[in-house]
Amino acid sequence: MQMLYGYLGNRNFLRLLFFVNLFGTIYGYYWYEHQLSNTPTVFLPFVPDSPTATLFFVFVLAAFLLGKSWGLVEALAIMTLFKYGIWAVVMNLLVLLTTGSLTGVGYMLMASHFAMAVQGLLYAPFYRIKPWQFAVAAIWTLHNDIIDYVFKMMPTYSDLAVYMNEIGYFTFWLSIISIFICYYLGVRKNRFTLKL
């Protein structure tokens, strides 16, 4: 494990990951372009879930490269990367199960979102999240569910709108799991320090 974390903390690898996530974030916001153009201004920060999650991680990586730790952004990153990474994988599997097929873009989204979830977890031992930062990120994460499923701002994807009640219920519990993971890995078990 020590060797793995030494590799993850390598400055060149962090730079590569920074640019990969930056590109993915830009593409993600572009993917949401149509929905964002029809979203009331007050809800704009809460609609593009996945690119906002990777944007948080871009800031985490920037902080690491500067030799800093921004605990609030780390908490937001691990919660949202895991939550929306797993969410997108499950939603694409649901499309596959209900329609019998999935486009190449759907498979790409599954792979890229699974990678989102994994990278958030892999860097957890480097996070330095304080309890208040954890609490703010947990409120953001649950608040986002309210915006999506109470105010009906959830991402539009394929023909899944008919399952919105079930998806909303699943998403709530996925949020709870993500919050628990952040607490367990990011608040309780800080073990490694980046040496750049």
N, C-alpha and C positions, 0 to 999 in steps of 0.2 A: 504493500500500500504506500509505503514511504516513496518508492520509486514512481508510482503513479502520480502522487501529489507533487513530486519534484517536476515531473513532465508538465502537469497542469499549470504549475507556477512559472514555467519557462517564459521569459519575456517575449520571445519570438512567437511562441504558441499563443500567448495572450493577445498579441497584436493581430495574428491571423483570425482568432476567434472574434476579436473586436470588429474587424472589417466584414466577416461573414455575417455577424449579427446585425451590423449596420445596414448591409445590403438587404438582408431579410426583413428588417424593420421597414425600410423604404418600400420594398415590394409589398409588404403587408398593408401599409397605408394605401398604396395604389389599389390593392385588391378590394379594399373597402370604399373606394372612391364613390361608387354609385350610391351605396347606402348612406355614406356621410353627406352627400349632396342633398339627401332627403331627411336628414336628422336635425331636429331643433338644436339651436346653438348650445343650450344649457346641458344637453346630453352628449355633446361631441367628445369630451374626454373619456366617456365610459363605453362607447360603442366599438371602437377597434381594439378588441381585447388582446388578441395575439401579438400584433405589432407593438402595442403598449408594453406588453410583458417583455418582449425582446429589447425594447427601448430601455426599460429599467436595467436589463442585463448589460446593455451597452454602457450605461453609466457606471455599473459595478466594475466592468472591465477597465473603463477609463480610470476609475479610482485606483484599482490595483496597479495599473501602469504608472500612476503618479505616486505609488507607495502609500496610498491612503485606504481607509475603510469607511464607507458610508452606509451605516447600519440600516437606516430606514429604507434606502433603495435596495439593499441586499434582501431585506425582509419582503419588500414588494416583489422583487425579482423571483425569489424562490417560490413564493405562494402562487404568483400568476404564471410563471413558466410551467410549473407542474400542473396547475389547474387547467390552463388552456391548452397545454400540450396534450394531456390525456383526453380532455374534452373533444378536441378535434379528431383524435384517433378514433374515439368511440362514435362520434357523429358520422365519420366517413364509413366506419363499419356498419352503422345503422343504415346508411344510404345503400351500401352493398347488399345488406340483408333484405331491405324492402324493395329495391328495384332490380336486384340480380346483377347489377353491373356498377362499375366505378370507372371514371375517366382517368386518364394519365395524371391530370392535375390533382384528382382526388388521392391517388397513390402518393404523389409528391407531397401533398399536404400531410398525409399520414406520417411519412418518413420525417419530414422537417419538424412537425410538431412533436413527434416522439423524441427527436433530438433536443428540442427545447426543454422538455421535461427532464431528460437525462442530464443536460448541462447544468440546469439549476441545482440538481441534487449533487452532482460531482463537486461543485465548488462550495457546497455547504460547510465543509470543515474550515474554510478560510473566512467565513462570515463572522462578524462581530456585532451581533444584533442585541441591543438592549431591550429590556421588557417594554418600555414605552414605545419603542420603534415597532416591535412585534405587534403591540395593541393597535397602533395606527394602521399598520398594513392589514391586520385582520378586519378592521372596520371597513377599510377601502374594498377589500375582497368581498365581504358580505353585502356592502352597499351596492357594488356593481351588479350583484344578482338581483337586487331590488329594481335597479334601473332596467335591467334586461327583461325581467319576467313580470314585474308589476306594472312598469311604465311601457312595456312591450317594445323595448329597444334592442332586443336580442339579435344576434347576427342572422341574416337570412341565408339559408343554405339549402339548395335542392328543394325537395318536397317535404321537408321535415316539420313544417309549420303545424301540421295536423297532430304532431306529438309534443307540442309546446308544454303542456302541463307536466307530462312525464319527464321531458328534458329539463324543465325548471327544477323539478324535485331532485333529479340526478345531479344537476349542477350545484344545488345547495349542499348536498352531502359531499360532493367533490371539493367544494370550498372548505368544508369542515376538515376533511382529510388533509388538504393543502396547508391549512392553518396549523394542524397538529404536526405535520412534517416540519414546517418552519420552526415551530417551538422546539421540537425534539432535536433536530439537526443544527439549527442556527442559533438557538438561545442556550440550550442545555449543554451541547457538546462542542465547544470551541477547542480544537486541538492543534491545528496547523497554522503557521504564519507564512505568508508569502515572502520569499527572499529573492528580490529581483536585482 
